Amino acid sequence: MKNLIVLSLSSFLLLISCNKEKTIDDELKEAATSMNKLTPQILNDGIRLDSVSAEPNRVFKYNYTLIQDVKENVTEAEINTFKKEAKEGAVNAIKTSADMQQFRDNDVTLKYSYYDKNGKPTADFSVTSAEYKKK
């Protein structure tokens, strides 16, 4: 996942540095288009990044599939534990990674959506600038 984040940020940084007249939303859309050329991509632990998208108001969304899981076979407690751990990992990565600096500087909200291997929504969460800028 770190490689993908670096790739997304590299694309984002390149796009921002090339054209200052575009809005952050426009730059995020272009970064998403570039990243989607490299998806789907197996990350680790049975997680596949299927696509990314840019939404209005500085939102960048990641769509994942939990390729070994079926929602009906996972308890609500397991889903909640997964969401908590995944969000903590995402917040930490956004806070500490130099590659995420442009997201931090531009107050981008990152959304994460996870689907089971049958395409059923399983877990989702967002990380706002207030969360990753909190000390």
Backbone as CSV, one residue per row, in Angstrom:
resi,resn,N_x,N_y,N_z,CA_x,CA_y,CA_z,C_x,C_y,C_z
1,MET,0.828,-1.191,0.000,0.000,0.000,0.000,0.871,1.253,0.000
2,LYS,2.012,1.179,0.670,2.896,2.341,0.715,3.348,2.716,-0.686
3,ASN,3.667,1.712,-1.535,4.091,2.010,-2.898,2.994,2.720,-3.666
4,LEU,1.770,2.293,-3.447,0.655,2.915,-4.137,0.455,4.340,-3.660
5,ILE,0.588,4.563,-2.373,0.455,5.918,-1.834,1.549,6.808,-2.410
6,VAL,2.776,6.291,-2.483,3.873,7.053,-3.056,3.565,7.375,-4.506
7,LEU,3.064,6.400,-5.247,2.720,6.609,-6.644,1.630,7.655,-6.778
8,SER,0.595,7.563,-5.954,-0.495,8.523,-6.049,-0.006,9.921,-5.721
9,LEU,0.834,10.021,-4.708,1.357,11.322,-4.326,2.292,11.876,-5.368
10,SER,3.111,11.016,-5.956,4.024,11.471,-6.994,3.243,12.044,-8.162
11,SER,2.185,11.356,-8.553,1.325,11.849,-9.626,0.702,13.174,-9.231
12,PHE,0.204,13.250,-8.012,-0.444,14.450,-7.494,0.533,15.626,-7.488
13,LEU,1.749,15.395,-6.989,2.752,16.458,-6.917,3.139,16.941,-8.303
14,LEU,3.316,16.016,-9.222,3.684,16.370,-10.579,2.598,17.212,-11.220
15,LEU,1.363,16.813,-11.050,0.262,17.562,-11.643,0.147,18.957,-11.048
16,ILE,0.316,19.086,-9.756,0.215,20.399,-9.113,1.345,21.307,-9.581
17,SER,2.548,20.764,-9.683,3.679,21.600,-10.059,3.610,22.026,-11.525
18,CYS,2.913,21.254,-12.354,2.840,21.567,-13.780,1.825,22.653,-14.107
19,ASN,0.779,22.769,-13.326,-0.272,23.700,-13.687,-0.925,24.280,-12.444
20,LYS,-0.513,25.467,-12.078,-1.027,26.116,-10.873,-2.441,26.657,-11.063
21,GLU,-2.913,26.755,-12.313,-4.228,27.334,-12.554,-5.363,26.359,-12.265
22,LYS,-5.091,25.102,-12.240,-6.125,24.105,-11.974,-6.441,24.062,-10.489
23,THR,-7.663,23.680,-10.184,-8.045,23.542,-8.788,-7.499,22.233,-8.236
24,ILE,-7.491,22.128,-6.915,-7.062,20.883,-6.281,-7.964,19.741,-6.744
25,ASP,-9.267,19.979,-6.858,-10.178,18.935,-7.338,-9.799,18.463,-8.731
26,ASP,-9.424,19.391,-9.615,-8.987,19.009,-10.964,-7.722,18.158,-10.905
27,GLU,-6.798,18.552,-10.041,-5.551,17.800,-9.906,-5.804,16.399,-9.350
28,LEU,-6.715,16.301,-8.394,-7.048,14.990,-7.834,-7.679,14.103,-8.901
29,LYS,-8.519,14.663,-9.745,-9.139,13.884,-10.831,-8.074,13.347,-11.782
30,GLU,-7.121,14.183,-12.122,-6.052,13.741,-13.019,-5.188,12.665,-12.360
31,ALA,-4.910,12.833,-11.069,-4.126,11.820,-10.351,-4.882,10.498,-10.317
32,ALA,-6.192,10.558,-10.099,-7.006,9.340,-10.080,-6.975,8.649,-11.437
33,THR,-7.087,9.414,-12.488,-7.043,8.836,-13.836,-5.710,8.122,-14.071
34,SER,-4.622,8.746,-13.657,-3.297,8.126,-13.821,-3.172,6.857,-12.989
35,MET,-3.622,6.911,-11.747,-3.516,5.742,-10.868,-4.367,4.588,-11.361
36,ASN,-5.538,4.896,-11.898,-6.437,3.836,-12.352,-5.865,3.041,-13.519
37,LYS,-4.893,3.601,-14.204,-4.221,2.858,-15.271,-3.396,1.707,-14.700
38,LEU,-3.096,1.755,-13.391,-2.280,0.734,-12.733,-3.104,-0.226,-11.887
39,THR,-4.412,-0.102,-11.912,-5.278,-0.965,-11.105,-5.982,-1.958,-12.014
40,PRO,-6.430,-3.071,-11.479,-6.355,-3.476,-10.074,-4.934,-3.893,-9.689
41,GLN,-4.671,-3.809,-8.383,-3.345,-4.129,-7.871,-3.484,-4.820,-6.513
42,ILE,-2.927,-6.023,-6.404,-2.931,-6.735,-5.128,-1.924,-6.053,-4.210
43,LEU,-2.374,-5.722,-3.001,-1.489,-5.023,-2.067,-0.872,-6.008,-1.098
44,ASN,-1.638,-6.459,-0.120,-1.142,-7.440,0.846,-2.309,-7.971,1.645
45,ASP,-2.081,-9.044,2.355,-3.092,-9.596,3.253,-4.471,-9.736,2.616
46,GLY,-4.518,-10.138,1.358,-5.792,-10.369,0.713,-6.563,-9.118,0.349
47,ILE,-5.867,-8.008,0.147,-6.515,-6.753,-0.218,-6.070,-6.341,-1.617
48,ARG,-7.050,-5.990,-2.432,-6.770,-5.534,-3.796,-7.296,-4.104,-3.951
49,LEU,-6.457,-3.214,-4.452,-6.914,-1.878,-4.804,-7.542,-1.977,-6.182
50,ASP,-8.830,-1.673,-6.254,-9.549,-1.775,-7.523,-9.523,-0.478,-8.309
51,SER,-9.696,0.642,-7.621,-9.736,1.933,-8.301,-9.643,3.051,-7.280
52,VAL,-9.398,4.230,-7.793,-9.452,5.446,-6.990,-10.310,6.449,-7.743
53,SER,-10.817,7.424,-7.014,-11.595,8.470,-7.660,-11.450,9.759,-6.878
54,ALA,-11.719,10.836,-7.557,-11.728,12.146,-6.919,-13.180,12.597,-6.849
55,GLU,-13.550,13.100,-5.696,-14.892,13.617,-5.482,-14.797,15.108,-5.210
56,PRO,-15.896,15.823,-5.346,-15.855,17.269,-5.084,-15.378,17.587,-3.661
57,ASN,-14.899,18.780,-3.501,-14.472,19.316,-2.203,-13.245,18.619,-1.630
58,ARG,-12.263,18.348,-2.495,-10.958,17.816,-2.068,-11.057,16.450,-1.392
59,VAL,-11.754,15.551,-2.047,-11.897,14.196,-1.524,-11.260,13.225,-2.513
60,PHE,-10.425,12.332,-1.981,-9.778,11.297,-2.788,-10.199,9.957,-2.215
61,LYS,-10.780,9.109,-3.049,-11.374,7.862,-2.562,-10.646,6.641,-3.121
62,TYR,-10.368,5.702,-2.215,-9.770,4.418,-2.567,-10.839,3.339,-2.458
63,ASN,-10.933,2.465,-3.466,-11.878,1.347,-3.460,-11.098,0.034,-3.461
64,TYR,-11.319,-0.746,-2.416,-10.595,-1.996,-2.219,-11.546,-3.187,-2.213
65,THR,-11.005,-4.359,-2.536,-11.721,-5.620,-2.365,-10.934,-6.488,-1.399
66,LEU,-11.656,-7.051,-0.438,-11.082,-8.034,0.487,-11.277,-9.386,-0.203
67,ILE,-10.280,-9.807,-0.964,-10.441,-10.906,-1.914,-10.638,-12.285,-1.287
68,GLN,-10.455,-12.401,0.012,-10.648,-13.688,0.661,-11.873,-13.723,1.552
69,ASP,-12.602,-12.627,1.630,-13.709,-12.532,2.584,-15.070,-12.458,1.903
70,VAL,-16.054,-13.019,2.583,-17.462,-12.888,2.221,-18.124,-12.213,3.410
71,LYS,-18.831,-11.122,3.150,-19.376,-10.319,4.238,-20.193,-11.141,5.228
72,GLU,-20.988,-12.055,4.734,-21.847,-12.854,5.607,-21.057,-13.778,6.540
73,ASN,-19.794,-14.038,6.214,-18.965,-14.919,7.040,-18.093,-14.158,8.033
74,VAL,-18.276,-12.849,8.093,-17.482,-12.009,8.979,-18.433,-11.349,9.972
75,THR,-18.066,-11.397,11.238,-18.938,-10.819,12.258,-18.829,-9.295,12.268
76,GLU,-19.838,-8.665,12.830,-19.819,-7.204,12.971,-18.617,-6.759,13.806
77,ALA,-18.291,-7.526,14.834,-17.125,-7.204,15.674,-15.830,-7.266,14.859
78,GLU,-15.704,-8.264,13.992,-14.508,-8.375,13.147,-14.424,-7.204,12.170
79,ILE,-15.557,-6.815,11.623,-15.579,-5.674,10.706,-15.175,-4.402,11.440
80,ASN,-15.720,-4.205,12.635,-15.382,-3.009,13.409,-13.913,-2.977,13.797
81,THR,-13.353,-4.131,14.148,-11.926,-4.203,14.477,-11.087,-3.877,13.244
82,PHE,-11.474,-4.440,12.097,-10.765,-4.158,10.846,-10.800,-2.659,10.538
83,LYS,-11.989,-2.058,10.622,-12.124,-0.626,10.331,-11.252,0.216,11.257
84,LYS,-11.272,-0.117,12.537,-10.492,0.642,13.519,-9.007,0.556,13.196
85,GLU,-8.516,-0.652,12.942,-7.096,-0.840,12.657,-6.701,-0.212,11.323
86,ALA,-7.557,-0.364,10.312,-7.259,0.210,8.999,-7.222,1.734,9.074
87,LYS,-8.169,2.309,9.805,-8.192,3.770,9.917,-6.981,4.276,10.688
88,GLU,-6.624,3.609,11.778,-5.433,4.009,12.529,-4.191,3.967,11.640
89,GLY,-4.071,2.916,10.832,-2.935,2.805,9.922,-2.932,3.907,8.876
90,ALA,-4.112,4.218,8.347,-4.219,5.271,7.336,-3.866,6.631,7.926
91,VAL,-4.410,6.947,9.102,-4.119,8.229,9.744,-2.622,8.352,10.006
92,ASN,-2.017,7.302,10.512,-0.581,7.329,10.788,0.221,7.555,9.511
93,ALA,-0.138,6.854,8.445,0.577,7.017,7.170,0.433,8.439,6.639
94,ILE,-0.760,8.975,6.716,-0.985,10.328,6.216,-0.215,11.348,7.061
95,LYS,-0.214,11.163,8.364,0.476,12.087,9.273,1.984,12.070,9.089
96,THR,2.552,10.895,8.883,4.006,10.755,8.981,4.738,10.647,7.652
97,SER,4.055,10.313,6.597,4.740,10.100,5.323,5.035,11.428,4.621
98,ALA,6.289,11.614,4.281,6.668,12.802,3.518,5.955,12.820,2.170
99,ASP,5.660,11.637,1.650,4.983,11.529,0.365,3.538,12.027,0.422
100,MET,2.987,12.134,1.614,1.600,12.584,1.772,1.506,14.085,2.054
101,GLN,2.619,14.772,1.991,2.662,16.195,2.343,1.662,17.030,1.540
102,GLN,1.551,16.785,0.244,0.637,17.588,-0.569,-0.821,17.375,-0.176
103,PHE,-1.163,16.147,0.210,-2.518,15.915,0.709,-2.734,16.720,1.983
104,ARG,-1.755,16.680,2.879,-1.869,17.431,4.139,-1.957,18.930,3.869
105,ASP,-1.091,19.432,3.010,-1.058,20.872,2.722,-2.347,21.371,2.092
106,ASN,-3.025,20.504,1.375,-4.238,20.909,0.657,-5.517,20.421,1.324
107,ASP,-5.407,19.942,2.574,-6.572,19.516,3.354,-7.475,18.536,2.590
108,VAL,-6.851,17.559,1.962,-7.597,16.536,1.226,-8.161,15.529,2.218
109,THR,-9.430,15.193,2.047,-10.059,14.118,2.813,-9.857,12.837,2.030
110,LEU,-9.441,11.786,2.715,-9.245,10.498,2.068,-10.348,9.550,2.520
111,LYS,-11.017,8.936,1.554,-12.082,7.983,1.847,-11.608,6.589,1.430
112,TYR,-11.970,5.614,2.237,-11.583,4.229,1.980,-12.841,3.373,2.008
113,SER,-13.090,2.646,0.925,-14.248,1.745,0.855,-13.754,0.343,0.551
114,TYR,-14.244,-0.608,1.338,-13.851,-2.006,1.197,-15.073,-2.833,0.846
115,TYR,-14.902,-3.742,-0.110,-15.960,-4.635,-0.555,-15.491,-6.067,-0.363
116,ASP,-16.438,-6.991,-0.166,-16.038,-8.393,-0.061,-15.782,-8.951,-1.459
117,LYS,-15.384,-10.203,-1.534,-15.010,-10.776,-2.828,-16.190,-10.881,-3.788
118,ASN,-17.414,-10.716,-3.273,-18.610,-10.729,-4.119,-19.100,-9.322,-4.449
119,GLY,-18.339,-8.315,-4.062,-18.691,-6.941,-4.385,-19.636,-6.264,-3.406
120,LYS,-19.906,-6.912,-2.270,-20.796,-6.303,-1.279,-20.025,-5.327,-0.404
121,PRO,-20.575,-4.120,-0.187,-19.909,-3.176,0.710,-19.721,-3.811,2.087
122,THR,-18.508,-3.709,2.609,-18.173,-4.375,3.870,-17.727,-3.390,4.944
123,ALA,-16.908,-2.428,4.579,-16.412,-1.449,5.547,-16.028,-0.181,4.802
124,ASP,-16.187,0.941,5.470,-15.710,2.191,4.902,-15.435,3.192,6.022
125,PHE,-14.554,4.118,5.721,-14.244,5.195,6.652,-13.579,6.317,5.886
126,SER,-13.542,7.481,6.508,-12.874,8.651,5.944,-11.851,9.165,6.939
127,VAL,-10.837,9.829,6.401,-9.850,10.503,7.235,-9.829,11.958,6.772
128,THR,-10.224,12.845,7.666,-10.276,14.269,7.354,-8.991,14.962,7.770
129,SER,-8.825,16.164,7.277,-7.624,16.919,7.649,-7.581,17.178,9.158
130,ALA,-8.727,17.358,9.772,-8.751,17.559,11.227,-8.164,16.348,11.951
131,GLU,-8.401,15.145,11.413,-7.878,13.931,12.042,-6.389,13.761,11.827
132,TYR,-5.906,14.006,10.605,-4.478,13.764,10.384,-3.615,14.948,10.793
133,LYS,-4.203,16.087,11.070,-3.425,17.219,11.565,-3.435,17.317,13.076
134,LYS,-4.260,16.461,13.716,-4.336,16.445,15.169,-3.014,15.938,15.740
135,LYS,-2.540,16.579,16.749,-1.259,16.186,17.373,-1.392,14.956,18.208
